[in-house]
């Protein structure tokens, strides 16, 4: 069986960059896979059977230049 390709367009919730997230879909149970926004480093996840590959379609829109920093509240 040939793997299929999952292709999603996502917007980073921190910096606003538009991302293309692709992952090969193999036989098996889909699982959450983490990926980081290439523009700011904020983690997100996609549910797939293969690991994701991320490409920037449109750069960040928040006017910042620094990386995302996780805060503990």
Secondary structure as GFF3:
##gff-version 3
##sequence-region A 1 73
A	DSSP	beta_strand	4	11	.	.	.	ID=ss1
A	DSSP	beta_strand	18	25	.	.	.	ID=ss2
A	DSSP	beta_strand	31	36	.	.	.	ID=ss3
A	DSSP	beta_strand	43	48	.	.	.	ID=ss4
A	DSSP	beta_strand	52	58	.	.	.	ID=ss5
###
